[in-house]
Amino acid sequence: MIFNSWLKFLSMTHESTAILRRHWGLFEPHMDQVMDALYDRLAQSEGTMSLFSGPLSQAKARERQRHYWATYIFVGNFDPPYEQAARAVAMTHFKLGVDLQIYTGAYQIVLEAMTEIVCQHLDGVELGAYLSALHRTVFLDMGVVSALYYESMLERQRSLANELNHALARAGEYRDNETGAHIMRMAKMCKALALAAGCTRPWAEMIEVAAPLHDVGKIGIPDKILLKQGQLTDSERTVMRHHPEIGGNIIPDHSSEVIQMARCISVTHHEKWDGSGYPAGLKGDAIPLAGRIAAICDVYDALVSERPYKKAWSNLEARQFLSEQSGQHFDPELVGYFLELAPTIDRIQGVYRDPMAS
């Protein structure tokens, strides 16, 4: 929990929150004075004032901020509803595109005003203790809101990256006889199999994002081969077998873990456990785990899916094929996990059905 991390970092104790509550009655009558000092300063910045659509918008923002500070921050109230309120503050700033420098700058103005007020009423040890608690609670809130703000930003970036991933993946699928639903099913199956195999949840979520790009290299295969209805000739099959390497060239060699995984899957999902696969003829554990997982999920979904050039296999027939190919085409341990996931796999197929499926 973000709040607990900052609470520990700033050594925010019960004594600190208690002194804030004890003197809130002293400060509360001056709250409007502090808000006036803040908004007078904000009015000097055209950029800041442009965030408000008009006087009513400004008045509402002022009242919300006043309520937030009076309910949580300046009374040391960090009960569970605080984090929800802080998240709302962070999301509002994020959606409006407000730089957090404005939020932290507002606190600087408020602290100046509050310090001037309390110095008129407190002195000695009590003044020092109050100012220490005040600064800690302010820095705690700045830290929590900033963390939640950037969490929203990262989530937005992840969402955009996932959308771009799927767009690129769909570009490959649209040139093939596959459907967009295939990449969704395969991604969900890969995540489920990764979790069943004992992978961490973040790793499993990463393969869910990376797996849809497994066949992006098919973009580089000529239509006369890629869309051929009948059996491929030996020379055509040779060309088709270049698509993993093409995918490896399309997906950049980037430091991002998810991009690295997507590239790895694209290059290795046609390798086989016994070394008879392509393009590198890798064998056994030399095939990266992500590639081994993707191989099972890709083949299974292809077998049970109907296409213009073939009828769908039954789930039972496809699982029997996996069993027969365990230790040859596929990692035998992963096949075992996959077969145990039959109810989960069936649910995934039901949710992400092909448009042509009845």
Buried (B, 14 or more C-beta within 10 A) or exposed (E): EBBEEBBEEBEBEEEBBEBBEBBBEBBEEBBEBBBEBBBEBBEEEEEBEEBBEEEEEBEEBBEBBBEBBBEBBBBBBBEEEBBEBBBBBBBEBBEEEBEBEBBBBBBEBBBBBBBEBBEEEBEEEBBEBBBEBBBBBBBBBBBBBBBBBEBBEEEEEEEEBBEEBBEBBBEBBEBBBBBBBBBBBBBBBBBBBBBBBEBEEEBBBBBBBBBBBBBBBBBBBEEEBBEBEEEBEEEBEEBBBBBBBBBBBBBEEEEEEBBBBBBBBBBBBBBBBBBEBBBBEBBEEEBBBBBBBBBBBBBBBBBBBBBEEEEBBEBEEBBEBBBEBBBEBBBEEBBBBBBEBEEBBEEBBEEBBBEEEE
